[in-house]
Amino acid sequence: MTARFESRVGWWGTWKRAEAAETPAEARRNSRVGWLVIAGISLLQITWLIYHYLGQPAWLGMLPAWLREGMGLVESAGIFTLAVIWGGLWWRHRWQRQQEEAPPPIAGNHVTVAEIYALSPGAFERYVAGIFRRKGYRVKIRGGSGDLGVDLEVTNQHGKRAIVQCKRYQHTVGAEVVRELYGTLIHERAAHAFLVTTADISTAARDWSQGKPITLIDGETLVHIAYTLTT
């Protein structure tokens, strides 16, 4: 099993949500929505300021002094509020990147399949992402709703892109899962696909993947990889 994995990795290169927490993928999606909303509001604010101070429409000069002063206060408050919100979004973006690039949530020379399975789905994705990073890959976490069956997107030193599907299972992974992954591989136009699971992988699934650019990593193999990276 291990020898088979190493040979296929050699060809490739160098080798849901959490119950009470937001996953990095969800944080990234929510952050993107926030950026778009605030960008739209900021654009309106800038358009108004240009119209007010550069266009200097005549009707503004006809307003009472107290109303013009009030508008000035509202404009200043709007600029300050947007600056605070942009700062908050920037901080959230940094937090999100730190979460994605954080080391695996469990470590040590004797990690067990049970310990890995005990991770939440989001933490399991980050754990697998950490392993790929330590193997020299650039990793993008895509897990979450709307991920189209891709939990991680990894790129090796030669620029070849692969997709990774993380299955935190206890029951044996069958051939139907591998067939779906192969369809996703074609849809994504990636060079390779990895299936990483905490469970066993059936013989039928392994036989079906033969000759295809797919690497299957079961729980025992995952434990072995984690061990080799810490020794």
C-alpha positions as CSV (number, residue, x, y, z in Angstrom):
1,M,0.0,0.0,0.0
2,T,2.7,2.5,1.0
3,A,4.9,1.5,-1.9
4,R,2.1,2.1,-4.3
5,F,1.4,5.5,-2.9
6,E,5.1,6.5,-3.0
7,S,5.4,5.5,-6.7
8,R,2.5,7.5,-7.7
9,V,3.5,10.5,-5.7
10,G,6.9,10.2,-7.4
11,W,5.2,10.7,-10.8
12,W,3.3,13.7,-9.5
13,G,6.3,15.5,-8.0
14,T,7.8,15.8,-4.5
15,W,5.2,14.5,-3.3
16,K,-18.3,20.8,7.2
17,R,-18.6,22.9,8.7
18,A,-17.1,22.5,12.2
19,E,-19.6,21.9,14.9
20,A,-19.0,25.3,16.6
21,A,-16.6,27.2,14.4
22,E,-16.5,28.7,11.0
23,T,-14.3,26.9,8.5
24,P,-11.6,28.8,6.6
25,A,-13.6,28.2,3.4
26,E,-16.7,29.7,4.9
27,A,-14.8,32.6,6.3
28,R,-13.3,33.2,2.9
29,R,-16.7,33.2,1.2
30,N,-18.3,35.4,3.8
31,S,-15.3,37.8,3.6
32,R,-15.7,38.0,-0.2
33,V,-19.4,38.9,0.2
34,G,-18.4,41.6,2.7
35,W,-15.7,43.0,0.4
36,L,-18.3,43.3,-2.5
37,V,-20.9,45.0,-0.3
38,I,-18.6,47.5,1.2
39,A,-17.0,48.1,-2.2
40,G,-20.4,49.0,-3.5
41,I,-21.2,51.4,-0.6
42,S,-17.7,53.0,-0.9
43,L,-18.3,53.6,-4.6
44,L,-21.5,55.4,-3.8
45,Q,-19.8,57.4,-1.2
46,I,-17.0,58.4,-3.5
47,T,-19.4,59.3,-6.3
48,W,-21.4,61.5,-4.0
49,L,-18.2,63.3,-2.7
50,I,-17.0,63.9,-6.3
51,Y,-20.5,65.3,-7.2
52,H,-20.6,67.5,-4.1
53,Y,-17.1,68.9,-4.0
54,L,-16.0,68.8,-7.6
55,G,-19.3,69.3,-9.3
56,Q,-20.5,71.8,-6.7
57,P,-24.2,71.8,-7.8
58,A,-26.0,75.0,-7.4
59,W,-28.9,73.5,-5.4
60,L,-26.6,72.6,-2.5
61,G,-25.7,76.3,-2.1
62,M,-29.4,77.1,-1.7
63,L,-29.8,74.8,1.3
64,P,-29.9,76.3,4.9
65,A,-26.6,76.6,6.6
66,W,-27.6,74.2,9.3
67,L,-28.5,71.5,6.7
68,R,-25.2,71.9,4.9
69,E,-23.3,71.5,8.2
70,G,-25.4,68.4,8.9
71,M,-24.5,67.0,5.5
72,G,-20.9,67.6,6.2
73,L,-21.1,65.7,9.5
74,V,-22.9,62.8,7.8
75,E,-20.2,62.7,5.1
76,S,-17.4,62.7,7.7
77,A,-19.1,60.0,9.7
78,G,-19.6,57.9,6.6
79,I,-15.9,58.2,5.6
80,F,-14.9,57.2,9.2
81,T,-17.3,54.3,9.3
82,L,-16.1,53.0,5.9
83,A,-12.5,53.3,7.0
84,V,-13.3,51.2,10.1
85,I,-15.1,48.6,8.1
86,W,-12.3,48.3,5.5
87,G,-9.9,47.9,8.4
88,G,-12.1,45.1,9.9
89,L,-12.3,43.3,6.6
90,W,-8.5,43.5,6.1
91,W,-8.0,42.1,9.6
92,R,-10.5,39.3,8.8
93,H,-8.6,38.5,5.6
94,R,-5.3,38.2,7.6
95,W,-7.0,36.0,10.2
96,Q,-8.4,33.8,7.4
97,R,-4.9,33.4,5.8
98,Q,-3.4,32.5,9.2
99,Q,-6.1,29.9,9.7
100,E,-5.5,28.3,6.4
101,E,-1.7,28.3,6.8
102,A,-1.8,27.2,10.4
103,P,0.0,24.0,11.2
104,P,-2.1,20.8,11.5
105,P,-4.2,20.8,14.6
106,I,-2.6,17.5,15.9
107,A,1.0,16.6,15.7
108,G,3.5,14.1,17.0
109,N,5.2,11.0,15.9
110,H,2.4,8.6,16.8
111,V,-0.8,10.1,15.4
112,T,-3.5,7.5,15.1
113,V,-6.4,7.2,12.7
114,A,-8.8,7.6,15.6
115,E,-7.2,11.0,16.5
116,I,-7.4,12.2,12.9
117,Y,-11.1,11.1,12.7
118,A,-11.8,12.9,15.9
119,L,-11.1,16.2,14.1
120,S,-14.0,18.2,12.9
121,P,-14.5,18.2,9.1
122,G,-13.0,21.6,8.7
123,A,-10.1,20.7,10.9
124,F,-9.5,17.5,8.9
125,E,-9.3,19.6,5.7
126,R,-6.7,21.9,7.4
127,Y,-4.8,18.9,8.6
128,V,-4.5,17.4,5.1
129,A,-3.7,20.9,3.8
130,G,-0.8,21.1,6.3
131,I,0.6,17.8,5.1
132,F,0.6,18.9,1.5
133,R,2.3,22.2,2.4
134,R,5.0,20.3,4.2
135,K,5.4,18.2,1.0
136,G,6.2,21.4,-0.9
137,Y,2.8,22.2,-2.4
138,R,1.0,25.5,-2.6
139,V,-2.5,24.9,-1.1
140,K,-5.8,26.6,-1.5
141,I,-8.7,25.5,0.7
142,R,-11.9,25.3,-1.2
143,G,-14.0,23.1,1.1
144,G,-17.5,24.3,2.1
145,S,-20.9,24.6,0.4
146,G,-20.5,25.0,-3.4
147,D,-17.0,23.5,-3.5
148,L,-18.1,21.2,-6.4
149,G,-16.4,18.2,-4.7
150,V,-13.0,19.9,-4.3
151,D,-11.8,20.4,-0.7
152,L,-8.2,21.5,-1.6
153,E,-6.5,22.8,-4.7
154,V,-2.8,22.1,-4.7
155,T,0.0,23.1,-7.0
156,N,3.5,21.5,-7.1
157,Q,6.8,23.1,-7.8
158,H,6.4,22.6,-11.5
159,G,3.1,24.5,-11.6
160,K,0.9,21.4,-12.1
161,R,-2.4,21.7,-10.4
162,A,-4.2,18.9,-8.6
163,I,-7.5,18.6,-6.6
164,V,-7.9,16.9,-3.3
165,Q,-11.0,15.4,-1.8
166,C,-11.0,14.9,2.0
167,K,-13.3,12.1,3.3
168,R,-13.5,11.9,7.1
169,Y,-15.2,8.5,7.0
170,Q,-15.4,5.4,9.1
171,H,-17.0,3.1,6.6
172,T,-15.1,1.8,3.6
173,V,-14.8,4.1,0.6
174,G,-16.3,2.4,-2.5
175,A,-15.7,2.7,-6.2
176,E,-18.6,5.1,-6.7
177,V,-16.7,7.8,-4.7
178,V,-13.6,7.4,-6.9
179,R,-15.7,7.6,-10.1
180,E,-17.2,10.8,-8.9
181,L,-13.8,12.2,-8.1
182,Y,-12.6,11.2,-11.6
183,G,-15.6,13.2,-13.1
184,T,-14.6,16.2,-10.9
185,L,-11.0,15.8,-12.1
186,I,-12.1,16.1,-15.7
187,H,-14.5,19.0,-15.0
188,E,-11.7,20.9,-13.1
189,R,-9.2,20.1,-15.9
190,A,-6.6,19.3,-13.3
191,A,-3.5,17.2,-13.8
192,H,-4.1,14.9,-10.9
193,A,-6.6,14.0,-8.1
194,F,-6.0,12.9,-4.5
195,L,-8.6,11.1,-2.4
196,V,-7.6,11.3,1.3
197,T,-9.7,9.5,3.8
198,T,-9.6,8.2,7.4
199,A,-11.3,5.0,6.3
200,D,-10.3,2.0,4.3
201,I,-10.6,2.0,0.5
202,S,-12.2,-1.0,-1.2
203,T,-10.4,-3.2,-3.6
204,A,-13.0,-2.3,-6.3
205,A,-12.1,1.4,-5.8
206,R,-8.4,0.7,-6.1
207,D,-8.9,-1.5,-9.2
208,W,-11.1,1.2,-10.8
209,S,-8.4,3.9,-10.2
210,Q,-5.7,1.9,-11.9
211,G,-4.3,3.7,-15.0
212,K,-5.9,7.0,-14.0
213,P,-4.3,10.1,-12.6
214,I,-5.7,9.5,-9.1
215,T,-3.9,8.7,-5.8
216,L,-5.9,7.0,-3.1
217,I,-4.7,7.6,0.5
218,D,-6.5,5.6,3.2
219,G,-6.3,6.1,6.9
220,E,-3.3,3.9,7.5
221,T,-1.4,5.5,4.7
222,L,-2.2,9.0,6.0
223,V,-0.9,8.0,9.4
224,H,2.3,6.7,7.8
225,I,2.8,10.0,5.8
226,A,2.2,12.1,8.9
227,Y,4.8,9.9,10.7
228,T,7.5,10.3,8.0
229,L,7.0,14.1,8.1
230,T,7.7,14.3,11.9
231,T,10.7,12.0,12.0
